[in-house]
Amino acid sequence: MNNNLATRPHTVLIADDDVSIRVIVGETLERAGFDVVGVGNFAALWRHVEAGEGDVVITDVVMPDADGIDMLPQIKRQRPDLPIIVMSAQNTLATAVRANEQGAFEYLPKPFDIDELTRLVQRAVEKRPKIGRVDSTLGLGDGSNLVGRSQAMQDVYRTMARVMGTDLRVMIEGESGTGKELIARALHDMGPRKTHPFVAVNMAAIPKELIESELFGHMKGAFTGADQAREGRFGEARGGTLFLDEIGDMPIEAQTRLLRVLQEGEYRRVGGSKSEKVDVRIIAATHKNLPELIRAGLFREDLFYRLNVVPLVLPPLRDRLEDIADLVHHFLAAAEKDGLPHKRLSQDAYAALTRHTWPGNVRELENLLRRLCVLYPEDEITGDILKRELDNQSLGAGDGEASEGLSDAVARHLRRYFAAHPNALPPSGLYDRVLKEIERPLIELSLSATRGNQLKSADLLGLNRNTLRKKIHDLGIQVRRTMK
């Protein structure tokens, strides 16, 4: 009898008012060896939970008679050890944090990978953990500054939700303009230190000789120009969060001092003799490859492991193009709130945005939209207007890459082909694909510069006119003649 109990199939309770979800998930889990009970509302789910049935619960958030997340405390009081997986189409940071706060085993945004859900259920029944609840006094903002419902951003939200209520150090990695400081601020504003200061310091902007004074403060007369004592950023952030941005630009000597402070939990001001306790949560960020810097002897490996307790990688905008529409609405609304004219984008304008490579990421998009609000009187920004602005932007200095040469920029772009296939080579035909990527913007820019005059454009490019015409046709480039 005991043996039968030990080997009986585990039962999964599925609560979702969408019958197709119940059927698909149910059939998949049954093939994986689980018993499944599907219900369409919370009342039916509660009857099974109250009767002691089910080893795992999968519940939607929005149901006809209740909010699934709001009902988690009731379930947890009745069955503290019952793992609950929350799934939702409301793919925001706020949803992920609410689920985590109320004791969910896992949060899974819709649409989800059915195999991932199966693995989660298997992990839940194997561990059957007593899931601790994140401190409910944290409070929850609406997460309005973090925009995006793509799968890439869902992964970010889920990691954030897990570490929100802790003091664990977080290392945020991402290209310039991806929103690293926004993430750091959200971790602070939704965490237990939210009533204390959030202090951000950009390590790349501080002269090498002033870094220790900037971080730890100094006493009066400690060095030339120290006319009065000053509290450093560690002191200013006391009780709160210290955000060390661009940590990869920190000189090696200052890294040694920071490491000692993190190890010992106290610091001294420059020129001081009294030690002060460290009482801050450290969040660091970088756009550089720290392991490469470590190999080059430019970053301390032991400091890296002190800071990189929880790595959080932000996706570049080119990897989350489905978020562009939401980002546009957010930035245009913010611009209008700041007194800029109301604007909307046409469908072909949105299409143009998704074709752009976004080297400056989300910051580049925000700057572009504000520029459009100021420079153009039209209520609707068309694709032609947007393309013209993007072309002009490309002719000028790149966002965040002003000093980068063409060879460096091309090499940086080409590395993405190989990074996308870490365990294999990219698909064949790479040479032709790269040539087309370079050829199209080059021809479009030359046509824009010559106002659509193909003869002048061919001369500018050093091509035969017929060759240029063929390339324009093959690449599907639209030529518009404009008058001066």
N, C-alpha and C positions, 0 to 999 in steps of 0.2 A: 504493500500500500504506500509506504513512504517512497519507494522507488518510482511508483506511478506519479506521485505528487511532484517528485523532483524533475520528471521528464515531461510533464504536461505542457502543452503549448501555452505561451503567454498570451494574454488577451489585451488587445488594444482598443480603447474607446475613441471613436472618431466623431467629433461634433462639428458639423458644417452644414449650413442651409443649402449649399449647392450640392445636389445629388450626384452630379458628375464627378465632383471632387471625392465624395464618399466612395463612389464605385471604383474609380481609378486607384485611389490610395488603398482601399480595402482589398482589391484584387491583387495588387502588388505585394502587400504585406502577407496575404494568405499564401501566395506563392513562396514567400520567404519563410513560411512555417508558423505564422502567428494566427491566432483566432482573432476575428475582428467583429466589433459591434458598432454600427453606424447610427447616429441620431442627427436630427435636423434642428435641435434647439437646446438651450441650456437646461430647461426643466427635465427633459428626457435624460440628458447626461447626468444630472444631479441624482436622479433615481438610481442609476447604476453605481455611481460613486458612493452614495449613502449606503447602498446594500453591500459594499465591500467588493464590488466586481471591478475587474480591469487591473492590469499591471502598469499600463502607460495610457495617458490621455493625450490626444492630439485635438486641439480646439482652434477654431477660427476666432477672430476678434469680434467681428460684426455678425451677430446672430439676431433672429427676430425678437427674442425676449430678453436679451442681455448683452453686455459687453464682456467678451471672454476674459480679457485681462482683469476687469473689475471683479470677476467671479473667482479668480485664483485664490485670494485669501480664504474664501469660504471653503474651497476644496482642500486647501492646505490645513485648515483647522480640523477638518474631518479625517483627512488622510495625509498626515505630514510627510510620509515617505513615498507618496505617489508622484512619479515624474510627469511633468506636464510640458508638452511641446506646443508652443503658440505659433500659429501661422497667420499671416495677414497680408492683404493687398495694400494696406496703409504703410508703405515702405519708408518710414521716416525714422530719424534718430529717436524722436520722442517715443515712438511705438516700441522700439528695441529696449529703451531704458525702462519704460513702464513695465514691460514683460519681465525684465531682469529684477526690478525692484520688488515685484510681487511674487518672486520665487519661481519663475519658470525654469525648467530644465534647459530649454533652448528656445530661441526665437528664429523662425524661418520665414523669410519674406516670399510672397507669391510674385511671380511664378517661381517654383522651386524645382530642384533636381530630385526626381522621385527616388533615385538611388541614394542620394544624400539623406533623404528622410528615412529610408530603410535603415541606413547605418546609424542614424541618431536613435531610432527605436531600439535597435540591437544594443547600442551602448547604454541606453537608459535601463533596459531590463537586466543587463549584466551587472551594472553598478548599483542600481536601486539606491542612490545616495540620499542622505538626509540633506536636502538642499537648503542652505542657509539663505536667509532673506537679506538683501541689501537694506541698509538703514533707511526706513521709510521717511525719516525726517530730512532726507537730502533735498526734497523738493524737485520739481521738474519744470524747466523752461520749455518753450515750445520748439526749441531747436531751429528757429526760423532763419538763422544765419548759415545753417548747413543745409544745402539744397542738393537733392539728387536721389533718384529712386532706382538707379542702375544696380546691377548685381555687384559691381566693383565697390560702390558706396555702401551697399548693404553689409559687405564684409567689414568695412571700416566701422559702421555703426555697431555691429555685433561685438567687435573687440572693445570699442569704447564702453558699451554697456557693461561688459564684464569687469572693467577696471575702474569704472566711474566712482564707486564708493570706497576705493582703496587709496593707499599712499604709495603704491608701486610706481617706480620711475618708468617713464614712457619715452621711447625714442621714436620720433615721427620722421619718417623718410619720405621724400618727394621732391619733384622738380620745383624750380622757382615758380611761384604763382599758383600752386595747387591748393593753398589754404592751410598751411601748417599751423599758423598762429590761431586761426579760427578753431581748429581742432583742439589746440591747447586751451583756449579760453572756454570751450564747451566742457572739457574735462574738469576745469576749475569751477565753472558756474553751476554745474550739476553735481558737484562733489561735496564732501563734508567740510571743505575749507572755503566754501563759496562766500562766507561772510567776512573773510579776510582778504588782503590784497592779492591781486594778480600782477606780477611785475615781469615785463618782458625786456630782455637785453639782447641786442644783436652783436654777437661776438666779432663779426666781420667789420663793424663800424667803430670799434674801439682801438685806439693806438696801442701797440704792443706794450709800451712802458706804463700804460695806465690801467691795464686790465685788472690787476690785483686790487688796486684802489677802488675801481668801479664795482667789483664784486664784493669785496670785504670791507670797504671803507678805509679811512685813515685818520690819524690823530693830527692835531694842529702841529705844524712844523715838521711833519714826517718827511717832507721833501720840499724842494723849491716850489713855491706857489701854493703850498698847503696852508693858507692863512687861517683856516678854522677847521675843526674836526668835522668829518662827514661820515654819515652812515652809508654803507654800501648796499648793493641790491639784495644781498642775503638778509640784511637787517630790515630793509624796506618791505620785503615780502614776508616778514615774520608771521607765522600762523597760516600763511596762504601758499601760493604757488609761484615758483621762480621758473620762468621760461627762458631757456638758453638757446636762442636761435642761432643757426649757422655755427654749430659747435665744431664743425670740421675746420673752421678758420681760426680756431684758438691756438696760439703759439704753444709749442711743446713745453716751455718752462711754466706757463700758466696752467697747463694741463696737470703738471705734477702737483701744484699747489691745490688745485681743485680736487684731485684724487685724494690727497691727504685729508682734506676737509670732509669729504664723503666717507672716508674710512673712520675717522675719529669722531665725527659728529659735532665738531666745534671748529671755530676759526678765530683769528685775531685780526684786528684792523692793522693796516700798515703803520708801523711805528708804535703799536700798542703792546701792552704786556698782559692784558686781561683777556682770557678766552671767553667766547660767547657761544652758547649752544645753537646748533642748527635746528630750526623749526620751520622747515619749508618742504613742500613737495617739489621735486625736480622733474621738469619735462624738458627734454632737449629735442632739437630738430636739425636736420641737415639736408642739403640737396646733393651732397657729395657722397662718393662711395667710400665709406669709412674703412672697410676691410682693405681696399687698395691703398688708402693712406697709411694704414698700419703696416702693410708690407713695405711701403716706401720709407718707413720710419718717421712719418709726420704726425701720427696719432698714436697715443698710448693704448695698447691692447687692454691693459687692466682697467683703464678709465672707460673704454668702450663697454666692457662687460658690467661695470658699475652702473652705467647709464642705460644700457640696452636690456633692461629687465623685461619690458614688454615692447617689442617692436610693432610699429603701426605704419604701414606703407600706404601713402596716398596715391591713387591712380592719376596719371596725367589726363587732361581733358580729352585727348584723342582716343583714349580707351574707355570713355564714358559719354560718347556723343549723344546717346539717348537722353542725357540729362540737360542738353542745351536748351530745349524749350522751357523747362522749369527755371533754369538759370536766367534766361532772358526775361521771363515774367518777373522774377525776383528783382533783378537789377533795374529794370525799367520802373517798377513800382518804387524802389528805393530812390531812384533819380527824381521821380515826380515828387516824392515826399520831401526831397531836398530843394524843391523849387524849380526843377528843370521841366521843360515842356513835356506833355504827355505824348508818347509815341507808341506805335504798334508796328510789327513786322509782317510783311507779306509772306506767302508760302514759299516763293522762290528765294526770298531772303533767308528763311530758315534753311532751305536746301543749300544755299551758299555757305552758311555757317557750318554745316556738317561736312562740307568738302574741305574746309580749311584745316591745316595741320596743328594749329594752336601751340606754337613754341613757347608762348608766354602763359599758356594754360588759362585758368579761370580769371586771373587778374587781367590778362590781355582782353578777354571777352568783356569784362566789366568796363575797362577803359574805353574799348571800342563803342559800347552802347552809350556811355556818357558823352563821348565825342559826337556821336550821331544825334543825340538829343540837342546838343548845342549848335551844331553846324548846319543842320538841315531844317527848313521851315515846314516841310511836308509832315502831315500827321502819320502817314504810312511810309516806312522805310522799305524800298523795293530791293529786289535782287541786284539791279544795276547800281544803285547807290552803294549797297553793301560791298559789291565786288570792287567798285572804284576805291572805296576806303581801304579795303584789304590790300589792293594793289599798291596804293600809296604807302601803306604801312610797310609792305614788303620792300619797297624801294628805299625806305628810311632804315634807321637802326632797328634791329630786332629787339623785341621786348625781353630784357634780361640777358641778351647776348650781344650787347652793343660792340664789344671789343673782339668778338669772335670772327675769325677769317672764314672765307668761303669753304676752304678745304676742311677746316675744323667742323663747320656746320654740317657739311655733307657727310663727313665721317660719323658725326654724332647721330645723324638721321639713319645712316646705313646700319649702325650697330643695333637699331631696333629690329631689323629683319632677323638678325641672329639671336637677339634676346628673346624674340617671340618663339624660337624653336631651340630651347636650351639643350635638348638631348638629341638633336638631329640638325642637319643642314636645312636651310630654307628650300622651298620648292624650286625646281629648275626654271630657267628663264629670267634669272635675277637681273642680268645685264640689260635686257630690253626693258624690263619694268622700271629700272632706275633711270634709264635714258628718257623714257616717257615722262616720268615724274619731273625731271629737270627741264625737258623740252617744252612741255605745255606752259608752265608759268613764264619761261623765258620768252616764248613767242607772244603770249598774252600781254606781258609787260611791254614788249617792243611795240606791239600794236597800240597799246594804250598811250605810250609815249609819242607815237607818230599820228595819234588821233585816227587810227584805223587805216592809214595809208599804207597799202601793202608794198608798194614800190619802195617807199622810204624805209619801211620795216625790213624788207629784204636786204637793202643796202646796209642798214644798221647791223644786221645779223651776219652779213657777209655771205648770204645765200642767193642762189638764182631765184628770180621771182616765181617761176613755175614750181621749183622745189618747195618754196614757202607755201604756195597755194595748195600743193598736195598735202603738206604737213597739216595745214589748217583744216583741210577736209578730213584727213585720217584721224585727227585728234578731236574733231567735232567742236572746233573753236568758233564762237559766234563773233563776227567782225562787224563793228558799228562805226561808220564814218561820222565824225563830229566836226563842226566848223569852229574856227577860232572866234 
